[in-house]
Amino acid sequence: MKGPIRLVVFDVDGTLVDSQKDILDAMARAFEAEGYAVPDDAAVLASVGLSLPEAMAQLAPDLDAAARSGLVSAYRDGFLTSARHVEPPLYPGVRDTLAALRARPELLLGVATGKSRRGLDHILVAHDLEGVFLSTQVADDHPSKPNPSMLLAALRETGAEACNAAMVGDTEYDIAMGRAAGFATVGVSWGYQPVDRLQAAGADVVIDDFAALPAALDRIWES
């Protein structure tokens, strides 16, 4: 292997897979099942990227911890029920670009997601992505984004250094997490938060097409 180990860590929802429909459906089911008014779609999508307890605290700040815990359980049940029917699709270019990045001998791939281990495994199996990511960090094992715990664990697992690592995501939480860990940060414009929020959070670059990622990474690491 020539040169330093490079590490690229991806968010999942809104970055690799378009799970918007499933997220909105499961959130509506959860609030309805627990007898609360359903938050509007914009508020739900703005919470994507946070771990579920933090997302529920943002969406239902007036509820106590026990009530929010009930919402978390209802959401998980509803999401997996919904996901069993139609799998959320990969965004265009994801599969080909991941293959191109994996072909680079110095480059390793990882995931850092607010999903549970069960939820992430479901997505990886459904899209035949098992074995693609050397490091898979999930909400079960870490504080919520933007805490850098997931990315620091990915560095330990892969042996990469933060100066040779990049975080790719669609929310300000991804960008803030990456910056807190010392990673370069790449925002994607096709996800659940607008580009201006990614830029305000400090994204080094925002791309509009997944196929643009390899060149964007090269520019970042060559600068």
Secondary structure as UniProt FT lines:
FT   STRAND          6..10
FT   TURN            14..16
FT   HELIX           20..33
FT   TURN            34..35
FT   HELIX           41..47
FT   TURN            48..49
FT   HELIX           52..59
FT   TURN            61..62
FT   HELIX           65..83
FT   TURN            84..85
FT   TURN            92..93
FT   HELIX           94..102
FT   TURN            105..106
FT   STRAND          107..112
FT   HELIX           117..126
FT   TURN            127..128
FT   TURN            130..132
FT   STRAND          135..137
FT   HELIX           139..141
FT   TURN            145..146
FT   HELIX           149..158
FT   HELIX           162..164
FT   STRAND          165..169
FT   HELIX           172..181
FT   STRAND          184..188
FT   TURN            189..190
FT   HELIX           195..201
FT   STRAND          205..207
FT   HELIX           210..212
FT   HELIX           213..222
//
